[in-house]
Amino acid sequence: MAKMIPPPHSKATGVGALPHTDPAQACDDVLSIFPDFPYIPTLPDRSQMESIVFNDSEQLPGRLIRDDRLLFDSTKDQTAAMEKVYMDFVEGNYAAYGLHKEYASAFIEMMTRNLSTANVLKCQVTGPITFGMQVVDANKRPIYYDSQLADVLSKMIALKARWCEQEMLKNTGVTDTLVVLNEPYLASLGSSVVPVDKETVRSGWADIASMVDGGLGVHCCSNTDWEFVVSLEPAVISLDAYATATEFLLYADTLVSYMERGGVIAWGIVPAEHKIYATETVDSLYEKYFAIRTQLCTRMPVKLFDAQSMITPSCGIRFADRDGSLAIMGAAAEISRRIRAKNP
């Protein structure tokens, strides 16, 4: 069963995608900027198969790729393939749900590195809501709206998360891991246009949490029902604090209780889109972060806030060159240094 991670004490890390196409260079850059809390980036500019949803789709029953779209072939009987996922989940057979180089080149590369001095190693897997809302059947209906497919999907992702966790432990020398579900479609909670059922979300989360021994977190770069997200008891909540901190802080009492229980908030205060980042400075972003810290610390001790917080970019970095991505990651690292220097 998933657990909380050690307090990160305001360390910095990254989120999801980088614009790199060389996995070795991507890993080198991450490790140089985030040595204490590295993350494994995805490289969607390298190949469509490394982009969100596609990169975790290899074992999807009935997978069909047509015109650069990922589909579920509902014109054929997929019962046997779906039953196989169920049985693998029940028996804990995760070996067949691994990532391969054409889907996750940076993950494979990072497994060659000695990370024994890192506090925690983080990776990211597409969450079942986002996966199931992006993939449609022959009737162009998202497969997440089919209760049986949604159930199979969560179990497939649970097995993949377990494989990722075990590979990180086996190959890199880290003692603590964090698997983060990439869930931008959590923004659909409460939507009347693209509704998402909360009990389906909760059930899927429970499946994945039951398969993971280390930390299990969630990233949503849009506003959502944060109280519901907190109720899932993720080890880490990763958000776009640059754009949505005002809405997030409406749940201040819930957030304080969450952090008191050992939950970590990864404050995405550095804009991941370079055009927006270019309108700011490290000083201005530090002030935005400090304002969040000051506001929440009217309800909690500064020491607890700093212990249970992290600094990150707001989301994956796509629309930038390598230098731009280094600047964005470096800004997160610098804000982290300033906060930790203030309260050593």
Secondary structure, 3 states (H helix, E strand, C coil): CCCCCCCCCCCECCCCECCCCCHHHHHHHHHHHCCCCCECCECCCCCHHHCCCHHHCCCCCCEEEECCEEEECCCCCCHHHHHHHHHHHHHCCCHHHCCCCCCCHHHHHHCCCCCCCCCCEEEEEECHHHHHHHCECCCCCEHHHCHHHHHHHHHHHHHHHHHHHHHHHHHHCCCCEEEEEECHHHHHECCCCCCECHHHHHHHHHHHHHHCCCEEEEEECCCCCHHHHHHCCCCEEEECHHHHHHHHHHHHHHHHHHHHCCCEEEEEEECCCHHHHCCCCHHHHHHHHHHHHHHHCCCCCHHHHHHCEEEEECCCCCCCCHHHHHHHHHHHHHHHHHHHHHCC
